């Protein structure tokens, strides 16, 4: 399934190491601020609004299978 989402991305160096779906840009920016207070020098966070290929988990929640970046 492809949908437009807001995601919080964690970068280690130039690579995306983790991504989480957020309910809104407001919550994404809030979580980014909280995470940024506890980071090392080579870790950074970014909020994006993008299309993504999603998959359903066993518990019914959705997770990002692939980001569609333009």
Secondary structure, DSSP 8 states (H G I E B T S, - for coil): -EEEEEEEEEEETTEEEEEEEES-HHHHHHHHHHHHTT--TTEEEEEEEEEEEEEE-TTS-EEEEEEE--
